[in-house]
Amino acid sequence: MKLRITHNSIRIRIRKSELEKLQQRNTIEESVAFPNDAAFNFVLRIDNSANHLNAKLENSSLILTISPKEAEQWIGSNQVGIETNIPLDKNEQLHLLVEKDFPCLDRPEENKSDTFWELAPETPDPC
C-alpha cells in the first residue's frame, strides 16, 4: 500500500496482491517503524458496520473502512477507486481516495509487475 497525505486529503494506492488479500482477509495493513519501537500503521478494512468509505485515527493507526458492498463492486470491476469527502469543523472537508495502483512510467527502477497496467491511461501523468 502507498499512502499520500496532504492537507485534509488521504490517498491510498493498492497493488493487485494487496487487493486479493483484502478480498480474502477483509483487511490489509502497512507499518512505518520509528526510533524507540514506535510505529505508524495504516489499515484498509472491509467493515460490515460501514456504510461508505470512512476514516478514523486510533492510537498510532490510520484506519480506513469500506462497506462490503463498496468493496465487492470495486474489487470485482474496472472501477479505479472509491472516493468521498467527509465534512469537518470550520467548513472544511476530509478527502479520502482509495484506488488501484497504476505503474509509474517515469520511475524505471520501480517494480511494476503488481500494478494495474490494464486500467492505466495510455498516456499517464508522471507520478
Backbone as JSON, one array per atom type, in Angstrom:
{
  "sequence": "MKLRITHNSIRIRIRKSELEKLQQRNTIEESVAFPNDAAFNFVLRIDNSANHLNAKLENSSLILTISPKEAEQWIGSNQVGIETNIPLDKNEQLHLLVEKDFPCLDRPEENKSDTFWELAPETPDPC",
  "N": [[0.85, -1.17, 0.0], [0.44, 2.22, -0.71], [0.74, 5.39, 0.7], [-0.45, 8.66, 0.64], [-0.47, 11.83, 1.94], [-1.86, 14.97, 2.17], [-2.85, 18.32, 2.97], [-5.73, 17.75, 4.68], [-6.36, 15.57, 3.05], [-6.32, 12.23, 2.11], [-4.82, 9.62, 0.46], [-4.78, 6.39, -0.71], [-3.06, 3.86, -2.37], [-3.48, 0.76, -3.91], [-1.95, -2.34, -4.54], [-2.21, -5.14, -6.85], [-1.85, -7.69, -5.55], [-2.33, -6.96, -2.92], [-4.98, -6.19, -3.03], [-6.14, -8.66, -3.5], [-5.54, -9.9, -1.03], [-7.04, -8.24, 0.65], [-9.6, -8.91, -0.19], [-9.69, -11.59, 0.6], [-9.07, -11.56, 3.38], [-10.32, -9.38, 4.5], [-8.91, -7.22, 5.48], [-6.04, -5.12, 5.16], [-2.72, -4.06, 5.91], [-0.18, -1.66, 6.56], [2.99, -0.7, 7.92], [5.02, 1.77, 9.41], [8.12, 2.04, 10.75], [9.56, 3.68, 13.59], [12.15, 5.32, 15.56], [12.83, 4.11, 18.92], [11.05, 1.96, 19.15], [8.56, 2.75, 18.17], [5.68, 2.97, 16.02], [3.88, 3.74, 13.03], [0.82, 2.93, 11.75], [-1.12, 2.07, 8.9], [-4.28, 1.2, 7.75], [-6.53, -0.65, 5.74], [-9.79, -1.64, 5.7], [-12.47, -3.91, 5.25], [-15.59, -3.47, 6.46], [-18.39, -4.58, 8.13], [-20.07, -2.85, 9.5], [-19.76, -0.45, 8.26], [-21.04, 2.09, 6.13], [-20.12, 3.51, 4.04], [-17.05, 4.76, 2.55], [-14.79, 5.61, 5.05], [-12.85, 7.2, 7.67], [-10.68, 6.93, 10.5], [-8.67, 7.89, 13.29], [-6.79, 6.08, 15.42], [-5.08, 5.52, 18.29], [-1.94, 4.88, 17.21], [-2.66, 4.49, 14.6], [-3.98, 4.87, 11.37], [-7.06, 4.27, 10.14], [-8.92, 3.16, 7.53], [-12.14, 2.45, 6.44], [-14.33, 0.45, 4.48], [-17.5, -0.39, 3.09], [-18.89, -3.72, 2.78], [-20.4, -3.9, 0.4], [-19.44, -1.75, -1.19], [-16.78, -2.61, -1.4], [-17.02, -5.08, -2.76], [-18.09, -4.28, -5.24], [-16.01, -2.59, -6.15], [-13.64, -4.19, -6.08], [-14.27, -6.28, -7.84], [-14.39, -5.17, -10.41], [-13.63, -2.84, -13.11], [-13.5, -0.47, -11.9], [-11.68, 2.22, -10.73], [-11.28, 3.57, -8.27], [-12.42, 4.41, -4.9], [-14.06, 7.08, -3.48], [-14.54, 9.85, -1.3], [-15.84, 12.72, 0.47], [-15.62, 14.0, 3.65], [-17.39, 15.93, 5.91], [-15.91, 18.41, 7.98], [-15.12, 20.36, 10.94], [-15.26, 23.97, 10.86], [-16.0, 24.5, 8.23], [-14.51, 22.83, 6.55], [-13.28, 19.92, 4.74], [-12.58, 16.41, 4.8], [-10.86, 14.69, 2.49], [-11.02, 11.54, 1.04], [-9.46, 8.94, -0.72], [-9.25, 5.86, -2.17], [-7.51, 3.77, -4.21], [-6.81, 1.67, -7.06], [-3.52, 0.73, -7.84], [-1.53, 2.23, -10.29], [1.06, 1.7, -12.78], [4.12, 3.51, -12.46], [5.45, 5.21, -14.91], [7.55, 6.95, -15.14], [9.44, 6.14, -13.37], [11.78, 4.13, -13.68], [13.15, 2.26, -12.14], [11.36, 1.14, -10.4], [9.41, -1.66, -9.36], [6.92, -2.84, -11.34], [5.23, -4.92, -11.69], [3.09, -5.71, -10.09], [1.01, -3.99, -10.43], [-1.86, -2.23, -11.79], [-1.81, -2.38, -14.82], [-3.58, -2.72, -16.93], [-5.62, -0.92, -16.45], [-4.53, 1.54, -16.57], [-4.11, 4.8, -18.01], [-3.36, 5.44, -21.49], [-1.51, 7.45, -21.92], [-0.11, 8.19, -19.28], [-0.08, 10.4, -16.41], [2.87, 11.84, -14.94], [4.24, 10.32, -12.02]],
  "CA": [[0.0, 0.0, 0.0], [1.12, 3.5, -0.73], [-0.05, 6.4, 1.4], [-0.1, 10.05, 0.37], [-1.27, 12.72, 2.77], [-1.68, 16.41, 2.08], [-3.83, 18.98, 3.83], [-7.08, 17.17, 4.7], [-6.54, 14.64, 1.95], [-5.64, 10.95, 2.3], [-4.92, 8.79, -0.74], [-4.12, 5.09, -0.58], [-3.0, 3.1, -3.62], [-3.45, -0.66, -3.59], [-1.44, -3.22, -5.58], [-3.07, -6.3, -7.14], [-1.74, -8.71, -4.5], [-2.96, -6.42, -1.71], [-6.42, -6.25, -3.26], [-6.5, -10.07, -3.27], [-5.52, -10.11, 0.43], [-8.2, -7.54, 1.21], [-10.78, -9.71, -0.51], [-9.64, -12.83, 1.37], [-8.95, -11.36, 4.84], [-11.08, -8.18, 4.89], [-8.05, -6.15, 5.99], [-4.62, -5.07, 4.82], [-2.09, -3.1, 6.8], [1.23, -1.3, 6.4], [3.54, -0.11, 9.12], [6.26, 2.53, 9.28], [8.83, 1.99, 12.03], [10.25, 4.86, 14.07], [13.02, 5.0, 16.69], [12.22, 3.8, 20.22], [10.0, 0.96, 18.95], [7.28, 3.35, 17.8], [5.27, 2.65, 14.65], [2.66, 4.31, 12.49], [0.16, 1.92, 10.93], [-2.3, 2.45, 8.14], [-5.09, 0.0, 7.57], [-7.75, -0.6, 4.94], [-10.59, -2.75, 6.22], [-13.87, -4.08, 4.89], [-16.26, -3.48, 7.76], [-19.84, -4.76, 8.0], [-20.81, -1.72, 10.08], [-19.53, 0.74, 7.44], [-21.99, 2.37, 5.06], [-19.36, 4.16, 2.97], [-15.65, 4.98, 2.9], [-14.65, 6.44, 6.24], [-11.52, 7.16, 8.27], [-10.52, 7.32, 11.89], [-7.33, 7.81, 13.83], [-6.88, 5.35, 16.68], [-3.72, 5.32, 18.8], [-0.96, 5.23, 16.17], [-3.14, 3.88, 13.37], [-4.97, 5.46, 10.49], [-7.9, 3.15, 9.71], [-9.95, 3.45, 6.55], [-13.09, 1.34, 6.32], [-15.28, 0.47, 3.38], [-18.59, -1.35, 3.28], [-18.77, -4.91, 1.93], [-20.99, -3.63, -0.9], [-18.45, -0.94, -1.91], [-15.61, -3.45, -1.67], [-17.36, -6.07, -3.79], [-18.21, -3.58, -6.52], [-14.7, -2.06, -6.52], [-12.67, -5.27, -6.31], [-14.65, -7.12, -8.96], [-14.68, -4.4, -11.62], [-12.58, -1.94, -13.58], [-13.6, 0.78, -11.13], [-10.33, 2.52, -10.25], [-11.2, 3.97, -6.87], [-13.55, 4.78, -4.06], [-13.72, 8.43, -3.05], [-15.57, 10.57, -0.56], [-15.48, 13.9, 1.25], [-16.27, 13.96, 4.96], [-17.42, 17.27, 6.49], [-15.17, 18.69, 9.21], [-15.41, 21.66, 11.53], [-14.74, 25.17, 10.19], [-16.32, 24.45, 6.8], [-13.5, 22.06, 5.82], [-13.62, 18.54, 4.43], [-11.53, 15.4, 4.7], [-10.99, 13.98, 1.22], [-10.48, 10.19, 1.08], [-9.42, 8.26, -2.0], [-8.6, 4.56, -2.18], [-7.53, 3.42, -5.62], [-5.92, 0.65, -7.58], [-2.22, 1.33, -8.15], [-1.06, 2.19, -11.66], [2.52, 1.75, -12.88], [4.74, 4.83, -12.63], [6.32, 5.06, -16.06], [8.73, 7.81, -15.0], [10.32, 5.55, -12.35], [12.19, 2.86, -14.3], [13.68, 1.31, -11.13], [10.26, 0.63, -9.59], [8.78, -2.89, -9.8], [5.56, -2.52, -11.78], [4.52, -6.17, -12.02], [1.92, -5.91, -9.22], [0.13, -2.84, -10.6], [-3.0, -2.4, -12.7], [-1.45, -1.91, -16.16], [-4.74, -2.74, -17.82], [-6.51, 0.21, -16.16], [-3.76, 2.78, -16.69], [-4.31, 5.52, -19.26], [-2.29, 5.23, -22.47], [-0.5, 8.49, -21.66], [-0.31, 8.52, -17.86], [0.61, 11.54, -15.81], [4.03, 11.42, -14.13], [3.89, 10.03, -10.62]],
  "C": [[0.9, 1.23, 0.0], [0.18, 4.52, -0.11], [0.47, 7.78, 1.02], [-1.05, 10.92, 1.18], [-0.87, 14.16, 2.46], [-2.81, 17.02, 2.88], [-5.23, 18.4, 3.64], [-7.38, 16.24, 3.53], [-5.68, 13.39, 2.19], [-5.9, 10.11, 1.06], [-4.12, 7.51, -0.5], [-4.2, 4.38, -1.92], [-2.7, 1.64, -3.29], [-2.92, -1.46, -4.79], [-2.38, -4.41, -5.75], [-3.03, -7.33, -6.01], [-2.4, -8.25, -3.2], [-4.49, -6.46, -1.84], [-6.93, -7.68, -3.06], [-6.54, -10.39, -1.78], [-6.71, -9.44, 1.09], [-9.46, -8.35, 0.99], [-10.83, -10.97, 0.34], [-9.75, -12.6, 2.87], [-9.73, -10.18, 5.4], [-10.23, -7.07, 5.47], [-6.64, -6.27, 5.42], [-4.01, -3.93, 5.62], [-0.64, -2.89, 6.41], [1.69, -0.64, 7.68], [4.84, 0.62, 8.78], [6.9, 2.57, 10.66], [9.54, 3.31, 12.32], [11.19, 4.46, 15.2], [12.21, 4.77, 17.97], [11.02, 2.89, 20.1], [8.62, 1.54, 18.67], [6.96, 2.95, 16.35], [4.0, 3.42, 14.3], [2.07, 3.27, 11.56], [-0.94, 2.57, 10.1], [-2.96, 1.2, 7.62], [-6.24, 0.31, 6.62], [-8.53, -1.85, 5.32], [-11.99, -2.74, 5.62], [-14.61, -4.32, 6.19], [-17.77, -3.55, 7.55], [-20.64, -3.59, 8.55], [-20.62, -0.43, 9.27], [-20.6, 0.86, 6.36], [-21.3, 2.94, 3.83], [-17.91, 4.28, 3.43], [-15.58, 5.97, 4.05], [-13.25, 6.3, 6.79], [-11.59, 7.52, 9.73], [-9.07, 7.15, 12.27], [-7.44, 7.21, 15.21], [-5.48, 5.0, 17.14], [-2.73, 5.76, 17.73], [-1.37, 4.65, 14.83], [-4.17, 4.75, 12.66], [-5.76, 4.3, 9.91], [-8.96, 3.66, 8.75], [-10.84, 2.23, 6.42], [-13.98, 1.56, 5.1], [-16.33, -0.6, 3.64], [-18.34, -2.58, 2.4], [-19.32, -4.68, 0.52], [-20.03, -2.81, -1.77], [-17.26, -1.79, -2.33], [-15.88, -4.43, -2.8], [-17.43, -5.42, -5.16], [-16.84, -3.13, -7.02], [-13.74, -3.17, -6.92], [-12.99, -6.04, -7.59], [-14.92, -6.39, -10.26], [-13.45, -3.61, -12.06], [-12.65, -0.59, -12.89], [-12.23, 1.04, -10.49], [-10.32, 2.81, -8.76], [-12.53, 4.19, -6.2], [-13.15, 6.11, -3.43], [-14.88, 9.04, -2.29], [-14.98, 11.82, 0.07], [-16.29, 13.87, 2.53], [-16.23, 15.37, 5.55], [-16.65, 17.33, 7.81], [-15.64, 20.02, 9.78], [-14.83, 22.77, 10.65], [-14.92, 25.12, 8.67], [-15.26, 23.73, 5.96], [-14.02, 20.65, 5.56], [-12.38, 17.68, 4.48], [-11.79, 14.62, 3.43], [-10.3, 12.63, 1.35], [-10.55, 9.59, -0.32], [-8.63, 6.97, -1.83], [-8.68, 4.07, -3.62], [-6.54, 2.32, -5.96], [-4.66, 1.34, -8.09], [-1.85, 1.14, -9.61], [0.46, 2.18, -11.69], [2.99, 3.19, -13.06], [5.77, 4.7, -13.74], [7.58, 5.91, -15.96], [9.67, 7.33, -13.89], [10.77, 4.17, -12.83], [12.68, 1.82, -13.28], [12.57, 0.64, -10.32], [9.67, -0.65, -10.2], [7.31, -2.61, -10.1], [4.69, -3.76, -12.0], [3.23, -6.37, -11.23], [0.94, -4.74, -9.31], [-0.93, -3.13, -11.66], [-2.7, -1.76, -14.05], [-2.69, -1.74, -17.04], [-5.71, -1.57, -17.6], [-5.83, 1.56, -16.36], [-4.07, 3.47, -18.02], [-3.12, 5.31, -20.2], [-1.17, 6.26, -22.31], [-0.66, 8.96, -20.23], [0.43, 9.77, -17.46], [1.83, 11.03, -15.07], [3.6, 11.23, -12.69], [4.43, 11.08, -9.68]]
}
